[in-house]
Amino acid sequence: MNNKKYFLAFIIFVTAFCITTNLNAQRRNKAPLIRFGVRAGFNMSDLTSTNGLDVWNGLAFYNEDLKYVGIKDTKPFKYGFNLGLTAQVKINDHFFWQPSLLFMSKGYKVATKYTENYREYNLDIDAGAYYFQLPIDFLYKYELSDNFRLIAQAGAFVGVGAFGYTDFEDHYGEDTVPRQNHYQVNRPGYNSIIDDIVMVAVDPTVHGSHLYWKDKDDTFIPEGTWRFDAGLQFGLGFEWRSFQFMIQYQLSLTPLYNYNTDYTYRYEEKGINGIRDAFQYLDVKKPSSPHHQVISINISYYFDNLKTSKAIRW
């Protein structure tokens, strides 16, 4: 009798398992082969490093002990956005391709302000850059229920800079606001004319004879700035019904400013030979070129109820 009970329980278990598996397979097979949607998100962007950013811009900042200090970055992120179109292409029940076409903002902020020995040090840079970007991601989905799936994402992107603006404000160690032009010296030191220490070395091939304390330029205009952008991205998130929520990290492999650009011609035009760039002219060790990095929080909505989406299935 007990054997019959065990056999009956086994039959019931196998039958239930087969029915459940069949229902799950039917449910998954109803997923569209291609889904289309829209995406929007919030960006927090920065440079991988601000080392050498002052020298690349033709300046070198020193303290009163004539020690090079460069730029002290005290604002870690510039806030922005991304928005555009997205799609998903089904590979199997768990793996998907996800291409998108986005318009997004990147950039960085530098805000250094402090007082030392009654001198004021104030340097602000606010750079914005807007890109058209094409990311392609590889997704893995793990289903927890009919309507809820966990997602891991990895992919790459290419993009091109459309436009952008950079605000620059510099008041570094002077006694007047706004300051007069920085003295055209390539080494810091005591200046008998002003009876004071000059703490800013200047590359005249970058700024010419007039170096204003406040300026606004096109982000992509300076030679050595790259409009082309490409890199890698990774993310984690979840899907609930037709909504997708993702937290993503994006790293550009192409530099925003290429510190290795050759400006020899610029110095030869001024009769200065044997100099390649501002780092060599101002005698500052050249660091690695800075790259964009972005943390974003995104939400996408897929139009699963469109007739065109329903018709394109496995």
C-alpha angles and dihedrals in degrees: 000000000000090000090055090052092050091047092049091048090050092051091049091049094049091046092050091046092051093047092049092046091048092049091048091049091049091048093049092045088057089064110110119255089223126025126188127202151144129258137200132172152163120252133204109191136179142153121268087236140357093205110132094007091124093051093048086056090052100261136100119198121211135178126235090273087060092245116145110247102166118188124341107209110210100162110069102190144034112208122228145138146246129208138164147096129318140182141188127218115198118229097172138322093300109022128069141169115229117193120179140182111215143177108209143167128229134167142117143248131221118189116170117169127158142127125235125177090349092304120123120227115193126161123163128178121175111181123182125186126181121203142187103222137189112198123181116195135188112220133200116195126196114195118221095170141346091282105026130071133168116225136205116189138192130167151121137257143201126199147164128223113244101183143319145167133228123203116203127190123174130182105154121171098325127131097223130067116237092028128224118248116295112258112261098247128133094206128046120240148111116323116203093199094064094023090230143093117276106218100178121074115202134207105213093198089067101044106016120213096322121063110178123208091225128034144157123207142168106271094224099043101084112092111252094038112122121223092183112085129187135158150117134291138192132189150173129206147114143254124229113187105306095344126094123196119192140176108203139184119205127189123189114221091195115073122243089216117027106215090189094066112130112235097169092127090058092060095041089056087060093045094256111133131191095029122118105177146349093275090061094041094050092038096236122143110253114239128199117292114262121250131197120253124185135190111197138182110208139184124195131187121204121206096226092157096062114113091231090056093049092051095055104072140135 
